[in-house]
Amino acid sequence: MKTQVSVKHIVIDFIYLKNQLKDLFKDKKEYQPIIDFLCDKDYLDDELDLPFPKLKDVEEATGLKSYTLRKLWVKFKSWGLCKKLR
């Protein structure tokens, strides 16, 4: 049975790993708009009290369509985490 990936959880994972993502995907231009968006604000700063971004927020900020974003998020997570663990 195939496990369904939640885009919301991928976004949250990436927020926690944003510094590593910059290094890991520095040569992948297709991911730069997403990485730039995630690094633009400090969602983990308790004093700022920023809510985690929704897919719609990422779509508006990057100009990418939701279908494209979902596809990139899933590819981003599977490629990045598998590559990093080896």
C-alpha positions in Angstrom: 0.0 0.0 0.0 1.4 3.4 -1.0 1.5 6.0 1.7 0.1 9.4 0.7 2.4 12.3 1.3 0.9 15.4 2.9 2.1 18.6 1.4 1.5 20.4 4.6 3.9 18.1 6.4 6.5 18.4 3.7 6.3 22.2 4.1 6.8 21.9 7.9 9.6 19.5 7.5 11.3 21.8 5.0 11.0 24.8 7.4 12.9 22.9 10.0 15.5 21.9 7.5 15.8 25.1 5.5 19.5 25.6 6.0 20.3 22.1 4.9 18.0 22.5 1.9 20.0 25.5 0.7 23.2 23.5 0.6 21.6 20.3 -0.7 19.7 21.9 -3.6 22.0 24.8 -4.5 22.5 23.6 -8.0 18.8 22.8 -8.6 17.3 25.9 -10.1 13.7 24.5 -10.2 13.7 24.4 -6.4 15.1 27.9 -5.7 11.7 29.7 -5.6 10.5 27.3 -2.9 13.7 27.5 -0.9 13.8 31.3 -1.1 10.2 31.4 0.1 10.9 29.1 3.0 14.0 31.0 4.0 12.4 34.5 3.6 10.7 34.4 7.0 11.6 32.8 10.3 8.5 30.6 10.9 10.2 29.0 14.0 10.7 32.3 15.9 8.2 32.2 18.8 8.3 35.9 19.1 7.1 36.5 15.6 4.3 34.0 16.0 4.0 33.3 12.2 1.7 30.5 11.1 3.2 27.9 8.8 2.6 28.7 5.2 -0.2 27.0 3.3 0.2 25.6 -0.2 -1.8 28.6 -1.5 0.8 31.0 0.1 3.7 29.3 -1.6 1.8 29.3 -4.9 1.1 33.0 -4.7 4.7 33.9 -3.6 6.5 31.7 -6.2 4.1 32.0 -9.1 4.0 28.3 -9.5 0.7 26.4 -10.0 -0.5 24.1 -7.2 -0.1 21.0 -9.4 3.5 21.9 -10.2 4.2 22.7 -6.5 2.8 19.4 -5.3 4.9 17.5 -7.9 8.0 19.5 -6.9 7.4 19.1 -3.1 7.1 15.3 -3.4 10.1 15.0 -5.7 12.0 17.5 -3.5 11.3 15.5 -0.3 12.0 12.0 -1.7 15.1 13.0 -3.7 16.5 15.2 -1.0 16.0 13.0 2.0 17.0 9.8 0.3 20.2 11.4 -1.2 21.1 12.9 2.2 20.8 9.6 4.0 23.3 7.8 1.7 
